């Protein structure tokens, strides 16, 4: 089963990290990901730009598309990035997520099974 793991964190915290602090977190996350990559369990991984770079399109009151600068939801934590993992079970992906959480204190991880829709070639 393919799982999406969405990583949320307080953007004010992550944007305030020094380069050394950011590099340390990324290093710890890579230590979790690299053995999984060798096992063929890691799919695309992406770190998103800050919400200040976001644009949202939603349906306006009259049904017309409305483009808004910034993210749609105003929350304490913002979507920081995502992983995709190929795992045999929810228990297996949760074990991976526990390691990611240890590597990135303060982050929240949401795990969702992926229903394949249409394979793409972006990024390949």
PyMOL commands that place a pseudoatom at each C-alpha (Angstrom):
pseudoatom trace, name=CA, resn=UNK, resi=1, chain=A, elem=C, hetatm=0, pos=[0.000, 0.000, 0.000]
pseudoatom trace, name=CA, resn=UNK, resi=2, chain=A, elem=C, hetatm=0, pos=[1.243, 3.467, -0.831]
pseudoatom trace, name=CA, resn=UNK, resi=3, chain=A, elem=C, hetatm=0, pos=[0.950, 5.995, 2.015]
pseudoatom trace, name=CA, resn=UNK, resi=4, chain=A, elem=C, hetatm=0, pos=[1.230, 9.777, 2.033]
pseudoatom trace, name=CA, resn=UNK, resi=5, chain=A, elem=C, hetatm=0, pos=[2.753, 11.193, 5.189]
pseudoatom trace, name=CA, resn=UNK, resi=6, chain=A, elem=C, hetatm=0, pos=[2.021, 14.903, 5.562]
pseudoatom trace, name=CA, resn=UNK, resi=7, chain=A, elem=C, hetatm=0, pos=[4.312, 16.874, 7.859]
pseudoatom trace, name=CA, resn=UNK, resi=8, chain=A, elem=C, hetatm=0, pos=[2.928, 19.888, 9.721]
pseudoatom trace, name=CA, resn=UNK, resi=9, chain=A, elem=C, hetatm=0, pos=[4.942, 22.294, 11.832]
pseudoatom trace, name=CA, resn=UNK, resi=10, chain=A, elem=C, hetatm=0, pos=[4.638, 25.812, 13.205]
pseudoatom trace, name=CA, resn=UNK, resi=11, chain=A, elem=C, hetatm=0, pos=[6.037, 27.887, 10.349]
pseudoatom trace, name=CA, resn=UNK, resi=12, chain=A, elem=C, hetatm=0, pos=[7.170, 30.665, 12.710]
pseudoatom trace, name=CA, resn=UNK, resi=13, chain=A, elem=C, hetatm=0, pos=[9.431, 28.081, 14.353]
pseudoatom trace, name=CA, resn=UNK, resi=14, chain=A, elem=C, hetatm=0, pos=[10.833, 26.494, 11.200]
pseudoatom trace, name=CA, resn=UNK, resi=15, chain=A, elem=C, hetatm=0, pos=[11.403, 29.828, 9.449]
pseudoatom trace, name=CA, resn=UNK, resi=16, chain=A, elem=C, hetatm=0, pos=[13.315, 31.080, 12.522]
pseudoatom trace, name=CA, resn=UNK, resi=17, chain=A, elem=C, hetatm=0, pos=[15.782, 28.176, 12.453]
pseudoatom trace, name=CA, resn=UNK, resi=18, chain=A, elem=C, hetatm=0, pos=[19.340, 29.136, 11.638]
pseudoatom trace, name=CA, resn=UNK, resi=19, chain=A, elem=C, hetatm=0, pos=[20.918, 27.404, 8.659]
pseudoatom trace, name=CA, resn=UNK, resi=20, chain=A, elem=C, hetatm=0, pos=[22.802, 25.156, 11.100]
pseudoatom trace, name=CA, resn=UNK, resi=21, chain=A, elem=C, hetatm=0, pos=[19.578, 24.208, 12.936]
pseudoatom trace, name=CA, resn=UNK, resi=22, chain=A, elem=C, hetatm=0, pos=[17.781, 23.515, 9.639]
pseudoatom trace, name=CA, resn=UNK, resi=23, chain=A, elem=C, hetatm=0, pos=[20.724, 21.451, 8.375]
pseudoatom trace, name=CA, resn=UNK, resi=24, chain=A, elem=C, hetatm=0, pos=[20.705, 19.432, 11.615]
pseudoatom trace, name=CA, resn=UNK, resi=25, chain=A, elem=C, hetatm=0, pos=[16.992, 18.594, 11.268]
pseudoatom trace, name=CA, resn=UNK, resi=26, chain=A, elem=C, hetatm=0, pos=[17.424, 17.680, 7.599]
pseudoatom trace, name=CA, resn=UNK, resi=27, chain=A, elem=C, hetatm=0, pos=[20.413, 15.508, 8.526]
pseudoatom trace, name=CA, resn=UNK, resi=28, chain=A, elem=C, hetatm=0, pos=[18.373, 13.621, 11.121]
pseudoatom trace, name=CA, resn=UNK, resi=29, chain=A, elem=C, hetatm=0, pos=[15.503, 13.184, 8.659]
pseudoatom trace, name=CA, resn=UNK, resi=30, chain=A, elem=C, hetatm=0, pos=[17.894, 11.892, 5.978]
pseudoatom trace, name=CA, resn=UNK, resi=31, chain=A, elem=C, hetatm=0, pos=[19.227, 9.345, 8.468]
pseudoatom trace, name=CA, resn=UNK, resi=32, chain=A, elem=C, hetatm=0, pos=[15.684, 7.965, 8.682]
pseudoatom trace, name=CA, resn=UNK, resi=33, chain=A, elem=C, hetatm=0, pos=[15.022, 8.139, 4.923]
pseudoatom trace, name=CA, resn=UNK, resi=34, chain=A, elem=C, hetatm=0, pos=[18.254, 6.718, 3.483]
pseudoatom trace, name=CA, resn=UNK, resi=35, chain=A, elem=C, hetatm=0, pos=[17.841, 3.111, 4.730]
pseudoatom trace, name=CA, resn=UNK, resi=36, chain=A, elem=C, hetatm=0, pos=[14.223, 3.174, 3.553]
pseudoatom trace, name=CA, resn=UNK, resi=37, chain=A, elem=C, hetatm=0, pos=[15.309, 4.426, 0.129]
pseudoatom trace, name=CA, resn=UNK, resi=38, chain=A, elem=C, hetatm=0, pos=[17.757, 1.519, -0.149]
pseudoatom trace, name=CA, resn=UNK, resi=39, chain=A, elem=C, hetatm=0, pos=[14.804, -0.815, 0.570]
pseudoatom trace, name=CA, resn=UNK, resi=40, chain=A, elem=C, hetatm=0, pos=[12.708, 0.865, -2.167]
pseudoatom trace, name=CA, resn=UNK, resi=41, chain=A, elem=C, hetatm=0, pos=[10.114, 2.087, 0.336]
pseudoatom trace, name=CA, resn=UNK, resi=42, chain=A, elem=C, hetatm=0, pos=[10.464, 5.857, -0.236]
pseudoatom trace, name=CA, resn=UNK, resi=43, chain=A, elem=C, hetatm=0, pos=[8.646, 7.629, -3.047]
pseudoatom trace, name=CA, resn=UNK, resi=44, chain=A, elem=C, hetatm=0, pos=[8.618, 11.369, -3.703]
pseudoatom trace, name=CA, resn=UNK, resi=45, chain=A, elem=C, hetatm=0, pos=[9.542, 13.587, -0.761]
pseudoatom trace, name=CA, resn=UNK, resi=46, chain=A, elem=C, hetatm=0, pos=[9.056, 17.357, -0.882]
pseudoatom trace, name=CA, resn=UNK, resi=47, chain=A, elem=C, hetatm=0, pos=[9.576, 20.286, 1.431]
pseudoatom trace, name=CA, resn=UNK, resi=48, chain=A, elem=C, hetatm=0, pos=[7.207, 23.100, 0.626]
pseudoatom trace, name=CA, resn=UNK, resi=49, chain=A, elem=C, hetatm=0, pos=[8.096, 26.787, 0.469]
pseudoatom trace, name=CA, resn=UNK, resi=50, chain=A, elem=C, hetatm=0, pos=[6.582, 28.974, 3.229]
pseudoatom trace, name=CA, resn=UNK, resi=51, chain=A, elem=C, hetatm=0, pos=[2.902, 29.845, 3.126]
pseudoatom trace, name=CA, resn=UNK, resi=52, chain=A, elem=C, hetatm=0, pos=[3.860, 33.393, 2.142]
pseudoatom trace, name=CA, resn=UNK, resi=53, chain=A, elem=C, hetatm=0, pos=[4.692, 31.905, -1.278]
pseudoatom trace, name=CA, resn=UNK, resi=54, chain=A, elem=C, hetatm=0, pos=[1.328, 30.094, -1.542]
pseudoatom trace, name=CA, resn=UNK, resi=55, chain=A, elem=C, hetatm=0, pos=[-1.581, 30.911, -3.816]
pseudoatom trace, name=CA, resn=UNK, resi=56, chain=A, elem=C, hetatm=0, pos=[-5.017, 29.387, -3.310]
pseudoatom trace, name=CA, resn=UNK, resi=57, chain=A, elem=C, hetatm=0, pos=[-7.781, 28.960, -5.862]
pseudoatom trace, name=CA, resn=UNK, resi=58, chain=A, elem=C, hetatm=0, pos=[-11.273, 28.323, -4.540]
pseudoatom trace, name=CA, resn=UNK, resi=59, chain=A, elem=C, hetatm=0, pos=[-14.778, 28.688, -5.819]
pseudoatom trace, name=CA, resn=UNK, resi=60, chain=A, elem=C, hetatm=0, pos=[-16.268, 32.104, -5.061]
pseudoatom trace, name=CA, resn=UNK, resi=61, chain=A, elem=C, hetatm=0, pos=[-19.833, 32.752, -3.921]
pseudoatom trace, name=CA, resn=UNK, resi=62, chain=A, elem=C, hetatm=0, pos=[-21.074, 32.981, -7.509]
pseudoatom trace, name=CA, resn=UNK, resi=63, chain=A, elem=C, hetatm=0, pos=[-19.269, 29.830, -8.587]
pseudoatom trace, name=CA, resn=UNK, resi=64, chain=A, elem=C, hetatm=0, pos=[-16.420, 31.679, -10.290]
pseudoatom trace, name=CA, resn=UNK, resi=65, chain=A, elem=C, hetatm=0, pos=[-12.818, 30.796, -9.444]
pseudoatom trace, name=CA, resn=UNK, resi=66, chain=A, elem=C, hetatm=0, pos=[-11.279, 33.123, -6.872]
pseudoatom trace, name=CA, resn=UNK, resi=67, chain=A, elem=C, hetatm=0, pos=[-7.488, 33.339, -6.582]
pseudoatom trace, name=CA, resn=UNK, resi=68, chain=A, elem=C, hetatm=0, pos=[-6.131, 34.335, -3.173]
pseudoatom trace, name=CA, resn=UNK, resi=69, chain=A, elem=C, hetatm=0, pos=[-2.558, 35.022, -2.095]
pseudoatom trace, name=CA, resn=UNK, resi=70, chain=A, elem=C, hetatm=0, pos=[-1.487, 32.773, 0.735]
pseudoatom trace, name=CA, resn=UNK, resi=71, chain=A, elem=C, hetatm=0, pos=[-2.835, 29.573, 2.210]
pseudoatom trace, name=CA, resn=UNK, resi=72, chain=A, elem=C, hetatm=0, pos=[-6.542, 28.894, 2.579]
pseudoatom trace, name=CA, resn=UNK, resi=73, chain=A, elem=C, hetatm=0, pos=[-6.535, 27.634, 6.142]
pseudoatom trace, name=CA, resn=UNK, resi=74, chain=A, elem=C, hetatm=0, pos=[-5.397, 29.771, 9.032]
pseudoatom trace, name=CA, resn=UNK, resi=75, chain=A, elem=C, hetatm=0, pos=[-3.950, 27.332, 11.522]
pseudoatom trace, name=CA, resn=UNK, resi=76, chain=A, elem=C, hetatm=0, pos=[-1.180, 27.221, 14.089]
pseudoatom trace, name=CA, resn=UNK, resi=77, chain=A, elem=C, hetatm=0, pos=[0.666, 24.564, 12.095]
pseudoatom trace, name=CA, resn=UNK, resi=78, chain=A, elem=C, hetatm=0, pos=[1.248, 24.692, 8.355]
pseudoatom trace, name=CA, resn=UNK, resi=79, chain=A, elem=C, hetatm=0, pos=[1.864, 21.894, 5.878]
pseudoatom trace, name=CA, resn=UNK, resi=80, chain=A, elem=C, hetatm=0, pos=[5.651, 21.765, 5.729]
pseudoatom trace, name=CA, resn=UNK, resi=81, chain=A, elem=C, hetatm=0, pos=[6.064, 18.929, 3.256]
pseudoatom trace, name=CA, resn=UNK, resi=82, chain=A, elem=C, hetatm=0, pos=[5.200, 15.348, 2.465]
pseudoatom trace, name=CA, resn=UNK, resi=83, chain=A, elem=C, hetatm=0, pos=[6.605, 11.875, 2.002]
pseudoatom trace, name=CA, resn=UNK, resi=84, chain=A, elem=C, hetatm=0, pos=[5.314, 8.843, 0.178]
pseudoatom trace, name=CA, resn=UNK, resi=85, chain=A, elem=C, hetatm=0, pos=[6.158, 5.380, 1.463]
pseudoatom trace, name=CA, resn=UNK, resi=86, chain=A, elem=C, hetatm=0, pos=[5.396, 1.939, 0.048]
pseudoatom trace, name=CA, resn=UNK, resi=87, chain=A, elem=C, hetatm=0, pos=[4.605, -0.227, 3.086]
pseudoatom trace, name=CA, resn=UNK, resi=88, chain=A, elem=C, hetatm=0, pos=[2.911, -3.528, 3.769]
pseudoatom trace, name=CA, resn=UNK, resi=89, chain=A, elem=C, hetatm=0, pos=[0.770, -2.171, 6.607]
pseudoatom trace, name=CA, resn=UNK, resi=90, chain=A, elem=C, hetatm=0, pos=[-0.270, 0.855, 8.604]
pseudoatom trace, name=CA, resn=UNK, resi=91, chain=A, elem=C, hetatm=0, pos=[1.891, -0.449, 11.464]
pseudoatom trace, name=CA, resn=UNK, resi=92, chain=A, elem=C, hetatm=0, pos=[4.963, -0.394, 9.229]
pseudoatom trace, name=CA, resn=UNK, resi=93, chain=A, elem=C, hetatm=0, pos=[4.419, 3.197, 8.087]
pseudoatom trace, name=CA, resn=UNK, resi=94, chain=A, elem=C, hetatm=0, pos=[3.667, 4.299, 11.667]
pseudoatom trace, name=CA, resn=UNK, resi=95, chain=A, elem=C, hetatm=0, pos=[7.043, 2.905, 12.759]
pseudoatom trace, name=CA, resn=UNK, resi=96, chain=A, elem=C, hetatm=0, pos=[8.679, 5.086, 10.083]
pseudoatom trace, name=CA, resn=UNK, resi=97, chain=A, elem=C, hetatm=0, pos=[6.661, 8.112, 11.169]
pseudoatom trace, name=CA, resn=UNK, resi=98, chain=A, elem=C, hetatm=0, pos=[7.761, 7.626, 14.785]
pseudoatom trace, name=CA, resn=UNK, resi=99, chain=A, elem=C, hetatm=0, pos=[11.386, 7.854, 13.595]
pseudoatom trace, name=CA, resn=UNK, resi=100, chain=A, elem=C, hetatm=0, pos=[10.601, 10.985, 11.541]
pseudoatom trace, name=CA, resn=UNK, resi=101, chain=A, elem=C, hetatm=0, pos=[8.908, 12.528, 14.565]
pseudoatom trace, name=CA, resn=UNK, resi=102, chain=A, elem=C, hetatm=0, pos=[11.955, 11.827, 16.728]
pseudoatom trace, name=CA, resn=UNK, resi=103, chain=A, elem=C, hetatm=0, pos=[14.134, 13.496, 14.072]
pseudoatom trace, name=CA, resn=UNK, resi=104, chain=A, elem=C, hetatm=0, pos=[11.899, 16.583, 13.792]
pseudoatom trace, name=CA, resn=UNK, resi=105, chain=A, elem=C, hetatm=0, pos=[10.612, 17.522, 17.276]
pseudoatom trace, name=CA, resn=UNK, resi=106, chain=A, elem=C, hetatm=0, pos=[7.489, 19.670, 17.266]
pseudoatom trace, name=CA, resn=UNK, resi=107, chain=A, elem=C, hetatm=0, pos=[6.205, 18.361, 13.943]
pseudoatom trace, name=CA, resn=UNK, resi=108, chain=A, elem=C, hetatm=0, pos=[2.863, 16.627, 13.485]
pseudoatom trace, name=CA, resn=UNK, resi=109, chain=A, elem=C, hetatm=0, pos=[2.563, 13.836, 10.941]
pseudoatom trace, name=CA, resn=UNK, resi=110, chain=A, elem=C, hetatm=0, pos=[-0.674, 12.806, 9.240]
pseudoatom trace, name=CA, resn=UNK, resi=111, chain=A, elem=C, hetatm=0, pos=[-0.708, 9.387, 7.546]
pseudoatom trace, name=CA, resn=UNK, resi=112, chain=A, elem=C, hetatm=0, pos=[-3.101, 8.668, 4.694]
pseudoatom trace, name=CA, resn=UNK, resi=113, chain=A, elem=C, hetatm=0, pos=[-3.334, 5.687, 2.373]
pseudoatom trace, name=CA, resn=UNK, resi=114, chain=A, elem=C, hetatm=0, pos=[-3.161, 6.744, -1.268]
pseudoatom trace, name=CA, resn=UNK, resi=115, chain=A, elem=C, hetatm=0, pos=[-5.724, 5.560, -3.780]
pseudoatom trace, name=CA, resn=UNK, resi=116, chain=A, elem=C, hetatm=0, pos=[-3.883, 5.662, -7.064]
pseudoatom trace, name=CA, resn=UNK, resi=117, chain=A, elem=C, hetatm=0, pos=[-5.574, 7.944, -9.511]
pseudoatom trace, name=CA, resn=UNK, resi=118, chain=A, elem=C, hetatm=0, pos=[-3.319, 8.420, -12.504]
pseudoatom trace, name=CA, resn=UNK, resi=119, chain=A, elem=C, hetatm=0, pos=[0.434, 7.911, -12.488]
pseudoatom trace, name=CA, resn=UNK, resi=120, chain=A, elem=C, hetatm=0, pos=[2.402, 10.943, -13.586]
pseudoatom trace, name=CA, resn=UNK, resi=121, chain=A, elem=C, hetatm=0, pos=[5.877, 11.589, -14.838]
pseudoatom trace, name=CA, resn=UNK, resi=122, chain=A, elem=C, hetatm=0, pos=[6.555, 14.934, -13.142]
pseudoatom trace, name=CA, resn=UNK, resi=123, chain=A, elem=C, hetatm=0, pos=[10.018, 15.053, -11.666]
pseudoatom trace, name=CA, resn=UNK, resi=124, chain=A, elem=C, hetatm=0, pos=[11.238, 11.924, -13.404]
for i in range(1, 124): cmd.bond("trace and resi %d" % i, "trace and resi %d" % (i + 1))
show_as sticks, trace
zoom trace
